[in-house]
Amino acid sequence: MPDKKYSTTASKDPEFAAENAQLELEIARPLQRLDENEENPVFVVDELFNIVAFANGARSILGSPKASTFGLSECVSLSPEQKAKLTDEVRKILISEDPELQRFLRLEIEVENGTRVFCLTFQREPLSANRIGVRCTAEPLIAKSAADSTSKIAKGSEETILGWTLDRDSRVFEHFGNSTAREMANLHLCEWLSCVSEAERGQVEDAFEAALSGKASDINIQYRVTLANGVTRKVSTLAKWIPSSDGNPPCTLIGTHQYGFDNQSVVEDLKLFSHLARKVQLSILVYDALGNVNWCNNAFTECTGYQFEEIIGRDPTDLLRGPLTDSNSVRHMRDRLRKGKAFHVELVQYKKNGAPYWVSIDGNPLVDESGKVTRFISFQTDITETKKTQSAILRSEIKFRSLFDNSTDALLLLSPKDGVIIEANMSSFKLLETERLVGQRFEEIFPENADFAVDHLNALIDENDGQQRHSAEFLTASGQVRPVEMTVSRTPIGESIALFVTLRDISEKRLLEEQLRHTQRMEAVGRLAGGIAHDFNNLLAGQRGFSELLCNSRELSKKDHVYANEILKITDRASKLTSRLLSFSRGKSDRPVVANLNELIGNMIPMLSRILKKEVRFTSQLDPNLSNVKVDTNQIDQVIMNLVVNGQEAITSHDGVVTLKTSMIELTGSEIFITGKAKPGRYAKVSVRDNGQGIHRDVLEKIFEPFFTTKKGAGTGLGLSIVYGIIQSNGGHLMVDSEIGEGTEFSFYFPEVLEEVKKEDSPDLLERMPSAESSETGTTPTILVAEDQEQVREILELGLGQSGYNLVIAKDGLEAIEKGKNFEGTIDLLLTDSIMPGASGCSVVKEMQKTYPNIKVVLMSGLPQQESVECQELTIDAYVDKPFSIRKLLELIQDLVAAPK
């Protein structure tokens, strides 16, 4: 066995033994547990707690009967309490799921010569294929009192060196020695210090206290003790901490007290630490001065799979390294060995079977009396599991750092005590418009703003038992008011707690919300305007009808005819104003018509002049030779109105001018507009120019994006994205030109058309109205009139009645359905309003078409009905918008009733 061979060599070679004694005294990683030793008493217990095997004097220790098998309860040397403890430890081994589990029990047994102390090691032992037992190894532990110790030394005992362990909490020595120390008892640190000379006692006490409190990692001190016979001897004490296998702080010191120095003490010291080095679970290697291995303990061979003979004389940095071994760490280790310096490295080593594992290596030089390095001793700890944990933590930290740094929200970590910023991401610097954050107090960045005070942040969390959201505003360095949504929570940072603050810029969100509210307001205005327009058109229908009848009357004077004609013109202008109101508020879309933009603008100039501010002057330059275009005139009205208002908003001086200009231009097809390339040809150009502050180039690229605005409040007109859409949908092109301080010009182009603008014929108002014509059977056509407005109903009754038609008049939809179904005869035509109480015009149409399949239908409304889904499903012969011309209505009815059915 290596132990015996090593002991023999040491005893035959005193110089070698002395060197190794010094080597063993430097061991920094001592034992955790004792392994099985076949020379120690051993016995085996089965599942029934019977002792079924024993050896090496175990029977005499236990005081068992002379039988091959006996129960633990029959062991007379054990007290009832000891039997219970021993039985409990055996049970824990038997029921454990870990087959490698070991447990330990201190056992004191009274014998003839005094008390013997044993450390019992319990480990599972297979008894047969189906049975298991517990192997119990009794390793002697020899306690020793200070008096006994000093007495033996005084008598010239050979035992002048004493190995010991000291528990941090109990401060009681446990001594490990040879057989001559059997009578020694446990010794408290205070008892040992009482033997130290009074002059040196404080120094020794401080050395032990520094180590036990964690302020020092070892003890290396020389002092004098007074022996029991009064003789004073010199003592050298060496000690270091035993590392904990579970990662907790160490709790046990291991060391030696050496009395004087002679060859015999060195040999005894060698025996003690040679034994400890082999028993400890920590891998230990001893190198010669060249760095080659000349000794290793059992833990190293068990860990790596190499045999003792395979490792001796080899360079471990070559033998144990592989593709994952860090070459820089190996180079550092070799360099320190060459210089005779201590080293610490963490690297990947490889076992004999090729399996990699992480190891922490601490190396220390061993020197002789002259200070020359003779050997190195290294202690190796397997840290594979620790590295796995560190790797997982590192990956987590990398992931967190990536999310933290790349977040679009501003993220900050604050001290909960004073609000000092510990960490901040890049978005924080952009949002807060600063180059320095870390180290500043959070509330100092937002002076006089209580929303960002650290006390307020802590209160928010406490009031809501955790994470809290809060809206706040602050003034940026550039003077902008920036609204943010602030989320505050507490988060652990190491062993401390920090405030985790998220600031989300909600400027765009608020803008979108304001745009939505504006859109909702515009929809409400549209609904209101629609209702007003409907009622107003009903009034205008009555007014126009009566005016037209007056104009057609032959009993009026010429002067009265002029007055009636003026009333009719005013009514028509009011009708156009109502139509424009609908187009602005509801986005009414008519079919494109041939129009002259000069005439369109000319009709708008009075309105444009009135809506501009008093300090802004409006001018127009209209090309008299402007060609006609084909556009939706209502939509172009909206575009011109919006661009003029936008130009006004861009003017900040008191001499502002907005100019509206038209011209003809020839395009070659190479020009590039915002809306794309135009086809070659002649185009009518309309430009709206202001002398305002101009638009910055960065902003100019965004002005046609949906919802984009530079206005602080909600917009007052169409967004430029809608202007873009209208121009493009009407076949035109759009361009914008702007210079800072010089103003802005928006221009749009429409291709020339050669068609003429259709002019409405002005009928002779004195000409007789169309009259009803009798059918081939000699009957006069019958018309069912359904109208809820009294004035409109009255003018229809007068106008249609004077023309000779048979009329069935109803004041609402329900009455129209009832009269229509109960009418005795045939109804040739239905003239109904679309919106009526009781039943809508479409409902009346459905019922009448069931009763009279060949009936003609004319639908009247103050609103456009072509867009109604309900009406689109019906057969409607004609639509009439209010206010209408009685003459044109009679002409329409005449054409419908005369048409073949």
URHUPE-V923805 format. One record per residue. RES is the residue in three letters. PHI is phi in degrees with one decimal (none if undefined). OMEGA is omega as a letter, one per 30 degrees, with the letter a starting at -180 (none if undefined). Layout:
BEGIN
RES:PHI:OMEGA  RES:PHI:OMEGA
END
This chain:
BEGIN
MET:none:a  PRO:-58.3:a  ASP:-59.8:a  LYS:-67.0:a  LYS:-62.2:a  TYR:-65.7:a  SER:-64.9:a  THR:-64.5:a  THR:-61.0:a  ALA:-63.7:a  SER:-71.8:a  LYS:-82.2:a  ASP:-120.4:a  PRO:-58.2:a  GLU:-63.5:l  PHE:-62.9:l  ALA:-63.7:a  ALA:-64.7:l  GLU:-62.1:a  ASN:-71.8:l  ALA:-62.3:l  GLN:-64.5:l  LEU:-57.9:a  GLU:-66.0:l  LEU:-66.6:a  GLU:-91.4:a  ILE:-61.9:a  ALA:-104.0:a  ARG:-123.8:a  PRO:-79.8:a  LEU:-70.6:l  GLN:-106.9:l  ARG:-153.8:l  LEU:-95.7:l  ASP:-82.5:l  GLU:-67.5:l  ASN:-130.4:a  GLU:-66.9:l  GLU:-82.9:a  ASN:-87.8:l  PRO:-58.8:a  VAL:-135.1:l  PHE:-144.0:a  VAL:-118.8:l  VAL:-113.8:l  ASP:-91.7:a  GLU:-66.5:a  LEU:-95.4:l  PHE:62.2:l  ASN:-102.2:l  ILE:-84.5:a  VAL:-107.5:l  ALA:-157.2:a  PHE:-159.8:a  ALA:-159.1:l  ASN:58.8:l  GLY:82.2:l  ALA:-63.6:a  ARG:-62.7:a  SER:-68.2:l  ILE:-65.5:a  LEU:-78.7:a  GLY:67.8:a  SER:-90.1:l  PRO:-69.8:a  LYS:-82.6:l  ALA:-139.7:a  SER:-72.9:l  THR:-138.4:l  PHE:-154.4:a  GLY:-83.8:l  LEU:-61.0:a  SER:-66.9:a  GLU:-90.7:a  CYS:-81.0:a  VAL:-77.0:a  SER:-76.2:a  LEU:-97.5:l  SER:-76.1:l  PRO:-54.6:a  GLU:-67.3:l  GLN:-66.2:l  LYS:-61.3:a  ALA:-64.1:a  LYS:-64.6:a  LEU:-64.8:l  THR:-61.9:a  ASP:-65.2:l  GLU:-66.4:l  VAL:-61.4:a  ARG:-61.3:a  LYS:-62.7:l  ILE:-68.5:a  LEU:-66.2:a  ILE:-90.9:a  SER:-71.3:l  GLU:-85.3:a  ASP:-95.4:a  PRO:-67.6:a  GLU:-95.8:a  LEU:-61.7:l  GLN:-125.1:l  ARG:-132.6:a  PHE:-134.3:a  LEU:-146.3:l  ARG:-83.5:a  LEU:-134.4:l  GLU:-105.9:a  ILE:-124.4:l  GLU:-76.8:l  VAL:-125.7:a  GLU:-61.1:a  ASN:-88.6:a  GLY:136.1:a  THR:-108.0:l  ARG:-107.4:a  VAL:-112.9:l  PHE:-124.0:l  CYS:-105.6:l  LEU:-86.3:l  THR:-106.4:a  PHE:-107.5:l  GLN:-149.6:a  ARG:-62.8:a  GLU:-137.6:l  PRO:-66.4:l  LEU:-98.3:l  SER:-159.4:a  ALA:-63.3:a  ASN:-116.8:a  ARG:-126.6:l  ILE:-127.7:l  GLY:-136.3:a  VAL:-127.5:l  ARG:-88.8:a  CYS:-115.6:a  THR:-108.6:a  ALA:-102.0:a  GLU:-100.1:a  PRO:-65.4:l  LEU:-117.3:a  ILE:-112.0:l  ALA:-84.2:a  LYS:-153.8:l  SER:-89.1:a  ALA:-62.9:a  ALA:-64.8:l  ASP:-60.0:a  SER:-60.2:a  THR:-69.1:l  SER:-64.5:a  LYS:-64.8:l  ILE:-65.4:a  ALA:-64.3:a  LYS:-80.8:l  GLY:85.9:l  SER:-58.7:l  GLU:-69.6:a  GLU:-82.7:a  THR:-104.6:l  ILE:-137.4:a  LEU:-133.2:l  GLY:-89.0:a  TRP:-152.8:l  THR:-125.2:a  LEU:-131.2:l  ASP:-77.1:a  ARG:-63.4:a  ASP:-83.9:a  SER:-79.2:a  ARG:56.3:l  VAL:-113.3:l  PHE:-76.0:l  GLU:-117.1:a  HIS:-100.1:l  PHE:-119.0:a  GLY:-145.5:a  ASN:-90.3:a  SER:-66.7:a  THR:-74.5:a  ALA:-103.1:a  ARG:-67.0:a  GLU:-87.2:a  MET:-75.9:l  ALA:-114.3:l  ASN:-59.1:a  LEU:-128.1:l  HIS:-82.0:a  LEU:-56.7:a  CYS:-62.4:l  GLU:-64.6:a  TRP:-66.3:a  LEU:-63.3:l  SER:-67.3:l  CYS:-82.7:a  VAL:-74.5:l  SER:-58.3:a  GLU:-60.2:a  ALA:-68.1:a  GLU:-106.7:a  ARG:-61.4:a  GLY:-62.2:a  GLN:-64.4:l  VAL:-66.7:l  GLU:-62.0:l  ASP:-64.1:a  ALA:-64.2:l  PHE:-65.3:a  GLU:-65.5:l  ALA:-62.8:l  ALA:-70.3:a  LEU:-68.6:l  SER:-86.6:l  GLY:90.9:a  LYS:-77.8:l  ALA:-131.4:a  SER:-92.7:a  ASP:-154.6:l  ILE:-128.2:l  ASN:-146.5:a  ILE:-146.3:l  GLN:-120.2:a  TYR:-161.1:a  ARG:-121.9:l  VAL:-122.9:l  THR:-101.0:a  LEU:-79.1:a  ALA:-63.2:a  ASN:-88.5:l  GLY:91.3:a  VAL:-78.6:l  THR:-98.2:l  ARG:-123.7:l  LYS:-82.1:a  VAL:-126.7:l  SER:-111.1:l  THR:-113.3:l  LEU:-121.6:l  ALA:-156.7:l  LYS:-145.7:a  TRP:-77.3:l  ILE:-85.0:a  PRO:-67.4:l  SER:-86.0:a  SER:-76.0:a  ASP:-97.1:l  GLY:87.5:l  ASN:-77.9:l  PRO:-60.3:a  PRO:-65.9:a  CYS:-129.1:a  THR:-134.9:l  LEU:-95.3:l  ILE:-125.3:a  GLY:-169.9:a  THR:-139.4:l  HIS:-107.8:a  GLN:-113.9:a  TYR:-92.0:l  GLY:62.7:l  PHE:-156.2:l  ASP:-150.5:a  ASN:-60.7:a  GLN:-64.4:l  SER:-64.9:l  VAL:-63.3:l  VAL:-61.0:l  GLU:-63.1:l  ASP:-62.2:l  LEU:-61.0:l  LYS:-59.6:a  LEU:-61.5:a  PHE:-78.8:l  SER:-62.7:l  HIS:-64.0:a  LEU:-64.1:a  ALA:-61.8:l  ARG:-78.0:a  LYS:-83.4:a  VAL:-68.6:a  GLN:-78.4:l  LEU:-73.4:l  SER:-72.3:a  ILE:-124.3:l  LEU:-125.4:l  VAL:-118.5:l  TYR:-104.9:l  ASP:-81.7:a  ALA:-64.2:l  LEU:-90.4:l  GLY:94.1:l  ASN:-92.5:a  VAL:-74.8:l  ASN:-122.4:l  TRP:-166.7:l  CYS:-148.2:a  ASN:-97.8:a  ASN:-64.4:a  ALA:-60.8:a  PHE:-68.9:a  THR:-66.7:l  GLU:-67.5:a  CYS:-71.0:a  THR:-91.4:a  GLY:87.8:l  TYR:-80.7:l  GLN:-82.5:a  PHE:-55.3:a  GLU:-67.5:a  GLU:-75.6:a  ILE:-98.0:a  ILE:-64.9:l  GLY:84.6:a  ARG:-95.7:l  ASP:-87.3:a  PRO:-64.3:a  THR:-70.3:l  ASP:-93.9:a  LEU:-69.2:a  LEU:-102.5:a  ARG:-88.6:a  GLY:-158.0:a  PRO:-62.7:a  LEU:-94.2:a  THR:-73.4:a  ASP:-72.9:a  SER:-66.5:l  ASN:-65.2:l  SER:-66.2:l  VAL:-63.8:l  ARG:-63.2:l  HIS:-63.3:a  MET:-63.2:a  ARG:-65.6:a  ASP:-64.1:l  ARG:-68.2:l  LEU:-61.8:a  ARG:-62.6:a  LYS:-87.7:a  GLY:70.5:a  LYS:-112.0:l  ALA:-68.4:a  PHE:-146.8:l  HIS:-140.8:l  VAL:-138.8:l  GLU:-126.4:a  LEU:-153.8:l  VAL:-94.5:l  GLN:-107.7:a  TYR:-125.2:l  LYS:-77.4:a  LYS:-62.2:a  ASN:-84.3:l  GLY:91.7:a  ALA:-76.1:l  PRO:-81.7:l  TYR:-155.5:l  TRP:-82.5:a  VAL:-140.8:l  SER:-104.3:a  ILE:-117.5:l  ASP:-114.4:a  GLY:-115.2:a  ASN:-135.4:l  PRO:-79.3:l  LEU:-113.5:a  VAL:-118.7:l  ASP:-88.5:a  GLU:-63.0:a  SER:-88.1:l  GLY:91.2:a  LYS:-83.8:a  VAL:-73.7:l  THR:-104.0:a  ARG:-152.1:l  PHE:-123.2:l  ILE:-120.3:l  SER:-126.5:l  PHE:-116.6:a  GLN:-116.1:a  THR:-116.4:l  ASP:-72.6:a  ILE:-118.3:a  THR:-59.0:a  GLU:-64.7:l  THR:-62.3:l  LYS:-65.0:l  LYS:-61.1:l  THR:-63.7:l  GLN:-61.9:l  SER:-64.0:l  ALA:-64.3:l  ILE:-64.1:a  LEU:-62.8:l  ARG:-61.3:l  SER:-63.6:l  GLU:-66.4:l  ILE:-63.7:l  LYS:-63.4:l  PHE:-62.7:a  ARG:-62.2:l  SER:-63.9:l  LEU:-65.3:a  PHE:-64.1:a  ASP:-71.9:a  ASN:-95.0:l  SER:-66.3:l  THR:-76.7:l  ASP:-84.2:l  ALA:-77.9:a  LEU:-117.5:a  LEU:-137.5:l  LEU:-110.3:a  LEU:-121.2:l  SER:-73.4:a  PRO:-70.0:a  LYS:-83.6:a  ASP:-120.7:l  GLY:76.1:l  VAL:-70.0:a  ILE:-76.0:a  ILE:-89.4:a  GLU:-149.1:l  ALA:-150.5:l  ASN:-92.8:a  MET:-65.2:l  SER:-62.2:l  SER:-64.7:a  PHE:-65.4:l  LYS:-69.1:a  LEU:-66.5:a  LEU:-88.0:l  GLU:52.8:l  THR:-145.5:l  GLU:-106.3:a  ARG:-137.9:l  LEU:-131.4:a  VAL:-61.0:a  GLY:97.6:l  GLN:-87.5:l  ARG:-80.1:a  PHE:-58.1:a  GLU:-72.8:l  GLU:-72.8:l  ILE:-73.6:a  PHE:-120.9:a  PRO:-61.9:l  GLU:58.9:l  ASN:-124.6:a  ALA:-66.7:a  ASP:-62.3:a  PHE:-109.6:l  ALA:-72.5:a  VAL:-64.1:l  ASP:-64.7:l  HIS:-67.2:l  LEU:-64.3:l  ASN:-63.8:l  ALA:-66.0:l  LEU:-59.8:a  ILE:-68.2:a  ASP:-64.5:a  GLU:-68.9:a  ASN:-114.1:l  ASP:54.2:l  GLY:140.5:a  GLN:-63.0:a  GLN:-138.2:l  ARG:-104.9:a  HIS:-154.6:l  SER:-92.7:a  ALA:-151.4:l  GLU:-135.1:l  PHE:-148.4:a  LEU:-99.9:a  THR:-75.9:a  ALA:-62.8:l  SER:-86.3:l  GLY:91.0:l  GLN:-87.8:l  VAL:-83.2:a  ARG:-114.8:l  PRO:-79.7:l  VAL:-135.6:l  GLU:-103.6:a  MET:-105.8:l  THR:-112.0:a  VAL:-126.3:l  SER:-152.4:l  ARG:-100.6:a  THR:-141.5:l  PRO:-74.0:l  ILE:-126.2:a  GLY:66.0:l  GLU:-96.6:a  SER:-111.3:l  ILE:-119.5:l  ALA:-126.2:l  LEU:-89.1:l  PHE:-102.2:a  VAL:-113.4:l  THR:-113.2:l  LEU:-114.7:l  ARG:-109.7:l  ASP:-70.1:a  ILE:-112.2:l  SER:-60.6:a  GLU:-66.5:l  LYS:-61.1:l  ARG:-65.9:l  LEU:-63.0:l  LEU:-63.7:l  GLU:-63.4:l  GLU:-67.0:l  GLN:-63.6:l  LEU:-64.2:l  ARG:-62.4:l  HIS:-63.7:l  THR:-61.5:l  GLN:-64.0:l  ARG:-63.9:l  MET:-65.7:l  GLU:-64.4:l  ALA:-64.7:l  VAL:-62.5:l  GLY:-61.7:l  ARG:-64.7:l  LEU:-64.5:l  ALA:-62.8:l  GLY:-61.7:l  GLY:-63.8:l  ILE:-64.7:a  ALA:-62.5:l  HIS:-62.3:a  ASP:-67.1:a  PHE:-67.2:l  ASN:-66.1:l  ASN:-63.7:l  LEU:-65.5:l  LEU:-65.6:l  ALA:-63.1:l  GLY:-66.3:a  GLN:-62.9:a  ARG:-68.0:a  GLY:-62.4:l  PHE:-65.1:l  SER:-63.5:a  GLU:-67.1:l  LEU:-66.0:l  LEU:-62.8:a  CYS:-63.6:a  ASN:-86.7:a  SER:-75.1:l  ARG:-95.3:a  GLU:-90.0:l  LEU:-83.8:l  SER:-73.6:l  LYS:-62.1:l  LYS:-64.9:l  ASP:-66.0:l  HIS:-64.0:l  VAL:-64.2:l  TYR:-61.1:a  ALA:-63.1:l  ASN:-66.8:l  GLU:-65.5:l  ILE:-60.2:a  LEU:-64.6:l  LYS:-66.2:l  ILE:-61.5:l  THR:-62.8:l  ASP:-65.5:l  ARG:-65.3:l  ALA:-63.9:l  SER:-63.9:l  LYS:-66.5:l  LEU:-62.6:l  THR:-64.0:l  SER:-63.3:l  ARG:-67.2:l  LEU:-59.2:l  LEU:-65.6:a  SER:-66.4:l  PHE:-72.8:a  SER:-84.5:a  ARG:-118.0:l  GLY:66.7:l  LYS:-58.1:a  SER:-117.9:l  ASP:-97.2:l  ARG:-71.1:l  PRO:-58.6:l  VAL:-130.6:l  VAL:-72.1:a  ALA:-147.3:l  ASN:-104.8:a  LEU:-64.5:l  ASN:-61.8:l  GLU:-66.6:l  LEU:-61.2:a  ILE:-69.2:l  GLY:-58.2:l  ASN:-69.8:a  MET:-89.7:a  ILE:-53.9:l  PRO:-58.5:l  MET:-67.7:a  LEU:-64.2:l  SER:-63.5:a  ARG:-79.4:a  ILE:-83.8:a  LEU:-78.9:l  LYS:-63.9:a  LYS:-64.4:a  GLU:-82.4:l  VAL:-107.2:a  ARG:-95.9:a  PHE:-108.4:l  THR:-129.8:l  SER:-136.7:l  GLN:-132.6:a  LEU:-103.6:l  ASP:-72.5:a  PRO:-66.2:a  ASN:-96.7:a  LEU:-65.9:a  SER:-78.1:l  ASN:-79.6:l  VAL:-134.3:l  LYS:-116.0:a  VAL:-143.8:l  ASP:-85.5:a  THR:-62.1:l  ASN:-63.6:l  GLN:-69.1:l  ILE:-66.2:l  ASP:-53.7:a  GLN:-63.4:a  VAL:-61.7:a  ILE:-63.3:l  MET:-58.9:a  ASN:-65.4:a  LEU:-67.9:l  VAL:-65.1:l  VAL:-63.8:l  ASN:-61.3:l  GLY:-61.3:l  GLN:-62.8:a  GLU:-65.4:a  ALA:-80.9:a  ILE:-93.5:l  THR:-112.6:a  SER:-87.7:a  HIS:-94.1:l  ASP:-118.5:a  GLY:-72.7:l  VAL:-137.1:l  VAL:-116.0:a  THR:-117.1:l  LEU:-111.1:a  LYS:-134.1:l  THR:-122.7:l  SER:-163.6:l  MET:-102.1:a  ILE:-142.5:l  GLU:-101.0:l  LEU:-102.9:a  THR:-90.4:a  GLY:100.1:l  SER:-91.5:a  GLU:-70.1:l  ILE:-116.5:l  PHE:-104.8:l  ILE:-61.4:a  THR:-89.3:l  GLY:113.6:l  LYS:-82.2:l  ALA:-101.9:l  LYS:-73.6:l  PRO:-62.0:l  GLY:146.8:a  ARG:-90.6:a  TYR:-132.1:l  ALA:-87.0:a  LYS:-109.8:l  VAL:-122.1:l  SER:-126.3:l  VAL:-120.9:a  ARG:-120.1:l  ASP:-126.2:l  ASN:-105.2:a  GLY:-80.7:a  GLN:-80.4:l  GLY:83.8:a  ILE:-117.4:l  HIS:-63.8:a  ARG:-58.8:l  ASP:-65.5:a  VAL:-75.3:a  LEU:-58.8:a  GLU:-73.3:a  LYS:-111.6:a  ILE:-65.7:a  PHE:-96.5:l  GLU:-76.3:l  PRO:-57.6:l  PHE:70.5:a  PHE:-74.5:l  THR:-155.3:l  THR:-103.1:a  LYS:-79.3:a  LYS:-71.4:l  GLY:-103.7:l  ALA:-71.3:l  GLY:-66.6:a  THR:-103.2:a  GLY:-144.8:l  LEU:-71.8:l  GLY:-71.9:a  LEU:-67.7:l  SER:-65.7:l  ILE:-73.7:l  VAL:-57.2:l  TYR:-57.2:a  GLY:-64.0:a  ILE:-65.5:a  ILE:-60.9:a  GLN:-67.2:a  SER:-68.0:l  ASN:-93.1:l  GLY:79.6:a  GLY:-104.0:l  HIS:-133.4:a  LEU:-130.5:l  MET:-145.2:l  VAL:-132.9:l  ASP:-135.2:a  SER:-148.4:l  GLU:-134.0:l  ILE:-60.6:l  GLY:83.5:a  GLU:-109.5:l  GLY:104.2:a  THR:-136.3:l  GLU:-130.7:l  PHE:-100.6:l  SER:-130.0:l  PHE:-132.9:a  TYR:-127.3:l  PHE:-129.0:a  PRO:-66.3:l  GLU:-68.2:l  VAL:-121.2:a  LEU:-92.0:l  GLU:-70.5:l  GLU:-90.6:l  VAL:-72.2:a  LYS:-74.7:l  LYS:-97.8:l  GLU:-77.8:l  ASP:-68.7:l  SER:-92.3:a  PRO:-68.6:l  ASP:-76.0:a  LEU:-68.5:l  LEU:-88.7:l  GLU:-69.1:a  ARG:-63.1:l  MET:-68.5:l  PRO:-59.6:a  SER:-114.1:l  ALA:-70.7:l  GLU:-110.5:l  SER:-69.9:l  SER:-76.2:a  GLU:-61.2:l  THR:-85.2:l  GLY:88.0:a  THR:-94.5:l  THR:-90.7:a  PRO:-57.7:l  THR:-109.5:a  ILE:-121.1:l  LEU:-93.2:a  VAL:-106.2:l  ALA:-121.4:a  GLU:-152.5:a  ASP:-88.2:l  GLN:-84.5:a  GLU:-62.3:a  GLN:-65.4:l  VAL:-66.7:l  ARG:-60.4:a  GLU:-67.9:a  ILE:-68.4:l  LEU:-66.8:l  GLU:-63.7:l  LEU:-69.5:a  GLY:-64.5:a  LEU:-72.3:a  GLY:-66.2:l  GLN:-65.7:l  SER:-84.9:l  GLY:95.9:a  TYR:-82.6:l  ASN:-81.6:a  LEU:-116.6:l  VAL:-117.3:a  ILE:-99.3:l  ALA:-128.9:a  LYS:-91.0:l  ASP:-160.3:a  GLY:-68.5:a  LEU:-64.1:l  GLU:-66.2:l  ALA:-63.7:l  ILE:-63.7:a  GLU:-63.5:a  LYS:-67.1:a  GLY:-65.6:a  LYS:-71.5:a  ASN:-91.6:a  PHE:-72.5:l  GLU:-91.4:a  GLY:138.6:a  THR:-116.2:l  ILE:-98.3:a  ASP:-85.9:a  LEU:-146.8:l  LEU:-110.3:l  LEU:-115.2:a  THR:-133.9:l  ASP:-75.5:a  SER:-82.3:a  ILE:-116.3:a  MET:-143.8:l  PRO:-70.4:l  GLY:87.6:l  ALA:-150.0:a  SER:-74.5:l  GLY:-59.7:l  CYS:-65.0:l  SER:-66.3:l  VAL:-63.3:a  VAL:-60.6:a  LYS:-57.5:a  GLU:-68.3:a  MET:-70.1:l  GLN:-68.7:l  LYS:-70.5:a  THR:-78.5:a  TYR:-125.7:a  PRO:-57.7:a  ASN:-97.7:a  ILE:-67.6:l  LYS:-88.8:a  VAL:-128.2:l  VAL:-121.4:a  LEU:-107.0:l  MET:-106.1:l  SER:-165.6:l  GLY:-84.3:l  LEU:-123.7:l  PRO:-67.2:a  GLN:-98.9:a  GLN:-63.5:a  GLU:-92.5:a  SER:-74.7:l  VAL:-66.0:a  GLU:-62.2:a  CYS:-71.7:a  GLN:-65.8:l  GLU:-82.0:a  LEU:-106.3:l  THR:-90.5:l  ILE:-111.1:a  ASP:-78.6:a  ALA:-159.4:l  TYR:-114.9:l  VAL:-129.6:l  ASP:-89.5:l  LYS:-83.6:f  PRO:-74.5:a  PHE:-119.6:l  SER:-87.3:l  ILE:-61.3:a  ARG:-61.7:a  LYS:-66.9:l  LEU:-64.7:l  LEU:-66.2:l  GLU:-64.9:l  LEU:-63.3:a  ILE:-63.7:l  GLN:-61.0:l  ASP:-65.3:a  LEU:-72.8:a  VAL:-75.4:l  ALA:-83.5:a  ALA:-70.3:l  PRO:-63.2:a  LYS:-91.9:none
END
